[in-house]
Amino acid sequence: MQPLGTVPASGRRMYVVQEGDTLYSIARAQLGRATRWVEIYDLNRQQLGDQFESPSPGMQLVLPAESGAAAPGAAERSGLAYPR
C-alpha cells in the first residue's frame, strides 16, 4: 500500500484504495495502528457511507495526521464496530 501524496490545498495525505484493502489494513500500514481505522472513516464518512468494511478499489481517501490517535471508544461512540 502506498499513499497517493498530499493535497496541496489542505496539506492532507491521500490514499488510493487497492483491491483487498480494508480501513483496518490501511490504518495499520499507513498510520502504524490498525485501531486508527475509525479516524479514516470519520474523515471520509460521506464518501464511504456503509462501505467502511471494504471500500471500493480506486477510491481516494483522506488520511489523518500521522501523529494523531483515535480516542478510546471512538468506534463505539460512532456506532461502528470493526472485527479485531
Z-matrix of the N, CA and C atoms (Angstrom, degrees):
N
C 1 1.445
C 2 1.522 1 109.46
N 3 1.311 2 115.07 1 136.21
C 4 1.449 3 119.08 2 179.26
C 5 1.516 4 109.60 3 -136.98
N 6 1.339 5 117.38 4 138.16
C 7 1.457 6 119.32 5 177.09
C 8 1.516 7 109.57 6 -69.72
N 9 1.315 8 116.28 7 151.61
C 10 1.451 9 121.72 8 178.91
C 11 1.526 10 110.68 9 -71.38
N 12 1.311 11 118.05 10 -33.50
C 13 1.462 12 122.12 11 -176.66
C 14 1.514 13 109.06 12 141.49
N 15 1.308 14 116.51 13 -148.23
C 16 1.455 15 119.84 14 178.25
C 17 1.516 16 109.77 15 -118.74
N 18 1.304 17 114.99 16 158.04
C 19 1.455 18 121.73 17 175.05
C 20 1.522 19 106.03 18 -98.96
N 21 1.328 20 119.12 19 113.23
C 22 1.453 21 121.74 20 -174.36
C 23 1.519 22 114.82 21 -52.86
N 24 1.340 23 118.34 22 -41.30
C 25 1.461 24 120.66 23 -176.55
C 26 1.524 25 112.19 24 -65.12
N 27 1.313 26 117.93 25 -38.50
C 28 1.458 27 120.07 26 -176.07
C 29 1.517 28 113.06 27 -105.67
N 30 1.333 29 117.70 28 -19.08
C 31 1.451 30 121.04 29 -177.20
C 32 1.515 31 113.04 30 74.44
N 33 1.331 32 118.28 31 7.33
C 34 1.463 33 121.21 32 -179.63
C 35 1.522 34 110.88 33 -87.04
N 36 1.314 35 114.82 34 148.49
C 37 1.464 36 119.88 35 176.27
C 38 1.516 37 109.07 36 -77.79
N 39 1.322 38 114.72 37 149.28
C 40 1.449 39 121.36 38 177.88
C 41 1.527 40 108.31 39 -120.20
N 42 1.325 41 115.60 40 156.26
C 43 1.450 42 121.54 41 177.18
C 44 1.521 43 108.06 42 -137.46
N 45 1.322 44 116.79 43 134.62
C 46 1.459 45 121.79 44 176.21
C 47 1.525 46 107.76 45 -97.01
N 48 1.321 47 116.05 46 120.66
C 49 1.459 48 122.35 47 -177.94
C 50 1.529 49 110.42 48 -64.72
N 51 1.337 50 115.19 49 133.40
C 52 1.459 51 123.16 50 177.59
C 53 1.527 52 109.01 51 -104.95
N 54 1.316 53 116.71 52 160.34
C 55 1.465 54 121.63 53 176.87
C 56 1.534 55 109.65 54 -54.20
N 57 1.317 56 116.89 55 130.83
C 58 1.458 57 121.94 56 177.95
C 59 1.520 58 115.07 57 88.49
N 60 1.340 59 118.25 58 -7.35
C 61 1.459 60 120.94 59 178.40
C 62 1.518 61 111.40 60 -68.22
N 63 1.317 62 114.93 61 147.98
C 64 1.458 63 122.76 62 168.91
C 65 1.523 64 106.35 63 -127.61
N 66 1.310 65 117.69 64 162.94
C 67 1.466 66 118.61 65 176.75
C 68 1.527 67 110.26 66 -61.02
N 69 1.310 68 115.79 67 -34.58
C 70 1.466 69 122.20 68 178.18
C 71 1.534 70 110.31 69 -61.46
N 72 1.334 71 117.27 70 -47.84
C 73 1.468 72 120.36 71 -178.26
C 74 1.530 73 111.35 72 -70.65
N 75 1.319 74 117.06 73 -35.20
C 76 1.471 75 120.32 74 177.52
C 77 1.519 76 110.09 75 -65.39
N 78 1.337 77 116.75 76 -44.87
C 79 1.466 78 120.68 77 179.29
C 80 1.524 79 110.82 78 -61.00
N 81 1.322 80 117.02 79 -43.24
C 82 1.467 81 120.71 80 -179.56
C 83 1.529 82 110.78 81 -63.04
N 84 1.330 83 117.11 82 -45.91
C 85 1.467 84 121.25 83 -176.10
C 86 1.525 85 112.93 84 -75.15
N 87 1.323 86 117.31 85 -39.23
C 88 1.463 87 120.46 86 -172.94
C 89 1.532 88 114.06 87 -96.01
N 90 1.336 89 117.17 88 -26.27
C 91 1.465 90 120.86 89 -175.17
C 92 1.524 91 113.08 90 -116.87
N 93 1.336 92 116.27 91 -7.43
C 94 1.457 93 119.89 92 175.53
C 95 1.519 94 115.11 93 87.55
N 96 1.322 95 118.22 94 -8.63
C 97 1.466 96 121.87 95 -179.66
C 98 1.515 97 109.02 96 -143.50
N 99 1.312 98 116.71 97 118.66
C 100 1.460 99 121.26 98 -179.74
C 101 1.518 100 111.84 99 -60.82
N 102 1.324 101 116.80 100 -28.77
C 103 1.468 102 120.70 101 -179.14
C 104 1.529 103 113.26 102 -65.74
N 105 1.319 104 116.96 103 -10.33
C 106 1.473 105 120.57 104 179.24
C 107 1.530 106 112.90 105 -84.51
N 108 1.356 107 117.23 106 6.81
C 109 1.459 108 120.48 107 179.92
C 110 1.519 109 111.95 108 -56.57
N 111 1.330 110 116.59 109 -34.42
C 112 1.469 111 119.84 110 -177.35
C 113 1.539 112 111.15 111 -65.49
N 114 1.328 113 117.34 112 -29.89
C 115 1.464 114 120.30 113 176.24
C 116 1.524 115 110.70 114 -65.25
N 117 1.337 116 115.63 115 -41.25
C 118 1.464 117 120.05 116 177.40
C 119 1.525 118 109.22 117 -63.31
N 120 1.324 119 116.17 118 -43.64
C 121 1.459 120 120.10 119 179.03
C 122 1.527 121 110.71 120 -60.95
N 123 1.320 122 117.08 121 -47.25
C 124 1.467 123 120.91 122 -178.83
C 125 1.527 124 112.09 123 -58.26
N 126 1.342 125 116.92 124 -39.22
C 127 1.463 126 120.85 125 -179.75
C 128 1.529 127 112.59 126 -73.21
N 129 1.311 128 116.97 127 -22.21
C 130 1.468 129 121.77 128 -173.93
C 131 1.524 130 112.38 129 -123.03
N 132 1.312 131 117.00 130 18.97
C 133 1.468 132 123.24 131 -174.63
C 134 1.527 133 112.81 132 -53.04
N 135 1.312 134 117.29 133 -45.21
C 136 1.463 135 120.61 134 -177.38
C 137 1.535 136 111.01 135 -63.65
N 138 1.314 137 116.61 136 -40.59
C 139 1.462 138 121.49 137 -179.28
C 140 1.527 139 111.74 138 -74.45
N 141 1.330 140 116.98 139 -39.93
C 142 1.464 141 121.11 140 -175.54
C 143 1.526 142 113.59 141 -78.64
N 144 1.305 143 116.61 142 -35.88
C 145 1.457 144 119.56 143 -176.31
C 146 1.512 145 110.20 144 55.97
N 147 1.320 146 116.79 145 -125.34
C 148 1.467 147 121.89 146 -179.98
C 149 1.522 148 112.97 147 -89.66
N 150 1.327 149 118.14 148 6.97
C 151 1.468 150 121.50 149 -177.59
C 152 1.526 151 112.77 150 -88.15
N 153 1.317 152 118.21 151 23.99
C 154 1.458 153 119.00 152 -174.12
C 155 1.522 154 113.12 153 -64.82
N 156 1.329 155 118.68 154 -22.49
C 157 1.467 156 120.23 155 179.78
C 158 1.522 157 112.49 156 -78.37
N 159 1.319 158 117.66 157 -34.78
C 160 1.465 159 120.16 158 -179.59
C 161 1.530 160 109.68 159 -147.32
N 162 1.326 161 116.39 160 86.62
C 163 1.462 162 119.41 161 178.98
C 164 1.531 163 111.02 162 -64.75
N 165 1.311 164 116.01 163 155.09
C 166 1.470 165 121.60 164 -176.76
C 167 1.526 166 111.61 165 -73.08
N 168 1.336 167 117.48 166 135.57
C 169 1.471 168 120.64 167 175.25
C 170 1.536 169 109.89 168 -55.71
N 171 1.325 170 115.64 169 139.22
C 172 1.458 171 121.86 170 -178.96
C 173 1.517 172 113.42 171 93.14
N 174 1.327 173 117.25 172 -16.50
C 175 1.464 174 121.65 173 178.61
C 176 1.525 175 108.95 174 -63.63
N 177 1.319 176 117.17 175 136.43
C 178 1.463 177 121.61 176 178.25
C 179 1.515 178 108.89 177 -99.83
N 180 1.325 179 115.37 178 120.39
C 181 1.458 180 121.57 179 -177.74
C 182 1.519 181 111.14 180 -110.75
N 183 1.321 182 116.12 181 141.22
C 184 1.465 183 121.89 182 172.54
C 185 1.516 184 106.65 183 -80.37
N 186 1.326 185 116.63 184 134.57
C 187 1.463 186 121.51 185 177.10
C 188 1.521 187 109.62 186 -103.26
N 189 1.329 188 117.35 187 145.62
C 190 1.465 189 120.18 188 176.59
C 191 1.523 190 110.97 189 -72.83
N 192 1.317 191 115.41 190 168.86
C 193 1.457 192 120.74 191 176.69
C 194 1.526 193 108.87 192 -58.06
N 195 1.319 194 116.64 193 143.79
C 196 1.464 195 120.45 194 -177.84
C 197 1.520 196 113.13 195 -63.58
N 198 1.316 197 117.57 196 -29.59
C 199 1.457 198 120.19 197 -174.56
C 200 1.521 199 113.80 198 -84.07
N 201 1.324 200 117.94 199 -9.96
C 202 1.461 201 120.71 200 -178.88
C 203 1.505 202 111.42 201 -72.16
N 204 1.313 203 115.24 202 167.15
C 205 1.462 204 120.70 203 175.89
C 206 1.511 205 108.12 204 -145.81
N 207 1.286 206 115.98 205 140.14
C 208 1.463 207 120.11 206 179.14
C 209 1.519 208 109.22 207 -65.72
N 210 1.296 209 115.18 208 138.64
C 211 1.455 210 119.81 209 177.51
C 212 1.518 211 108.77 210 -68.64
N 213 1.318 212 117.79 211 144.33
C 214 1.461 213 119.86 212 178.58
C 215 1.525 214 109.84 213 -56.32
N 216 1.326 215 115.63 214 133.65
C 217 1.451 216 120.09 215 179.06
C 218 1.516 217 114.86 216 79.56
N 219 1.332 218 118.70 217 9.13
C 220 1.461 219 121.26 218 -177.23
C 221 1.522 220 111.45 219 -60.22
N 222 1.320 221 117.90 220 -40.67
C 223 1.465 222 120.79 221 179.96
C 224 1.520 223 110.75 222 -64.97
N 225 1.307 224 116.58 223 -41.37
C 226 1.456 225 119.60 224 -179.53
C 227 1.525 226 110.77 225 -66.61
N 228 1.324 227 117.79 226 -40.31
C 229 1.466 228 120.80 227 179.15
C 230 1.517 229 111.50 228 -65.43
N 231 1.336 230 117.40 229 -32.30
C 232 1.452 231 120.13 230 -178.86
C 233 1.525 232 111.50 231 -79.71
N 234 1.335 233 117.03 232 -7.76
C 235 1.453 234 121.10 233 -179.04
C 236 1.513 235 112.87 234 84.80
N 237 1.311 236 117.76 235 8.84
C 238 1.454 237 122.46 236 -178.94
C 239 1.518 238 110.09 237 -106.17
N 240 1.273 239 116.08 238 146.59
C 241 1.456 240 120.83 239 173.32
C 242 1.513 241 106.88 240 -133.83
N 243 1.303 242 117.15 241 131.07
C 244 1.451 243 122.23 242 -177.62
C 245 1.508 244 108.67 243 -117.62
N 246 1.310 245 117.75 244 137.37
C 247 1.477 246 119.49 245 -179.63
C 248 1.515 247 111.48 246 -59.51
N 249 1.296 248 115.95 247 140.46
C 250 1.461 249 120.41 248 -179.42
C 251 1.499 250 109.99 249 -101.20
